[in-house]
Amino acid sequence: MNNQYIQEITISYGKSNYGNSYIDDDILLCDEFSKVPLPTSPRRMGCALLALCLEGKAYYTVNTERHAVGPNDLIIISEGQVLGDYQLSGDCQGIAIMITEDNLRETMAGIKELSALFLFSRFHPVFKLQQKEVDAIKDYFWMIKRKIDDTENLFRHDIVRLLMSALIADFCNAVARIQQMNDKRKTRPEVIFSQFIRLVEQNFRTERRVSWYSSQLNITSKYLSETVKHVSHRTPNEWIDNYVTLEMRVLLKNSNKSIKQIATELNFPNQSFLGKYFKEHVGLSPSEYRRK
């Protein structure tokens, strides 16, 4: 069988098609919807996309499901999802941020109720904001863009990360408001996935066995795996590994703890085991990652 791979939409790809407001291959800002590098034919997202429609209309599909976007609609598209059939009305205007999911998760690491935004965006990839929320996001966007463009600022990366963290916190506030208004009952699989993610957030430092999580939820490991895969298109192990490696990256970048101390904190048998785990999932040894 001849495997065909869907070409990815990455920040590197976006840089080659749009302006100069970017930092490395980590984040790219677009201030015109017409220049957002989204496809008319199916392509997989190699990064996350946060976009805000200001005028006109846009249409696109995510994993073959069609969505319509209008003024004040916020779009959240996760890495790994397949986009296609992107169309704009002639008067469509908007702003967008492309950011690697690793960078996005590191930015969100200190935000409470981290799962809220992930879960909500899975089931509500488009949602309407209040005007004051739109104005706040526009303000953040232009502050972030100015700072990205200020290449002589020695603290540019740190300031952008802090501004993005504030932007995401305001996203989460909008999500909380909408969830309170939404009286639609979740399906059983959605409830299980939500409970699983919350358990992972609370316990990933000490528990990495799917069987432990299934026992906490009083269901079988097989049923948990099938449910999580169906709802999120990722396995429970992938979610657990994602949280563990994110915590490792944060500790390696933002603390002076030794690798041995990090191994102990994250309940690894020893430093060597942690090193193998980290390299398997990140592609670098912990020491190489810290130096980089």
PyMOL commands that set and color helices and strands:
alter all, ss='L'
color gray80, all
select helices_A, chain A and resi 11-17+33-35+101-108+114-123+131-149+156-181+188-203+210-216+221-232+236-254+259-265+271-282+286-291
alter helices_A, ss='H'
color red, helices_A
select strands_A, chain A and resi 8-9+22-23+27-30+43-45+48-55+58-62+65-69+73-77+82-88+93-99+126-128
alter strands_A, ss='S'
color yellow, strands_A
deselect
rebuild
show_as cartoon
